[in-house]
C-alpha cells in the first residue's frame, strides 16, 4: 500500500468532464484506489463516489493505492488532480 498527500488544483478548468475522466483513469489500474479528505473516504473508480467527493481547488486529498500498479496509479491520479 502506498499513500500520497496533494492539494487539488482547479480541475474543472483543465478538463472538460473532470469527474468522468478521473473515474476512467482510475479504472485503467488494477490497484484499489481510495481518495481521502477530512472524514470522507471514497473509491476513485466509483462515479457516484467521485461526484459526492467533488474534488475541488485547494482541497487537501490523500491518494491511497494498494495493488500491483499502485505507484503508477498514485502518480497518474496526482498529475490529474494537480493539473500537471
ABEGO torsion letter per residue (X at the ends): XBBBBBBBBBAAAABABAAAAAAAAAAABABBBBBBBEABBBBAABAAAAAAAGBBBGBBBBBBBBEAAAAAAAAAAAAAAAGX
